[in-house]
Amino acid sequence: MTAVGGSTTMFHSRAVEYQIDETAKTATLIWEFPGNATVPDAWYTNSWYTPFWGDVDRLPNGNHLVTAGIRSPTVESRVFEVTKDDRRVVWEFRFPPDYGVYRADRITAPLVHAITN
């Protein structure tokens, strides 16, 4: 059981990727997190619940960018990147409680040119 937003629930979130076969009309689970991955803290396996805010993007490097959002005075939202192969959290950003987030995108910083005299 997990305490979420001041109430007790048995719900838990995860990120998934499916391979879709449109001809056979099947979907095969090919990646999930956390599953049985080793995680940096218990939030990922015990407390993560994103009831409707959230987003997962596969990045060009194969990793997944996960947005785990919720708006609650007692629960934090997180954005984190997970490796594809060993499902390791590369980095995470934690929002303070009562600050929600529903989507995040990886952006490439613009190229900066030095001006010389």
HELIX and SHEET records of a PDB file:
HELIX    1   1 TRP A   43  SER A   47  3                                   5    
SHEET    1   A 2 THR A   2  VAL A   4  0                                        
SHEET    2   A 2 SER A   7  THR A   9 -1                                        
SHEET    1   B 2 ALA A  15  ASP A  21  0                                        
SHEET    2   B 2 THR A  26  PHE A  33 -1                                        
SHEET    1   C 4 GLY A  54  ARG A  58  0                                        
SHEET    2   C 4 HIS A  64  ALA A  68 -1                                        
SHEET    3   C 4 ARG A  78  VAL A  82 -1                                        
SHEET    4   C 4 VAL A  89  ARG A  94 -1                                        
END                                                                             
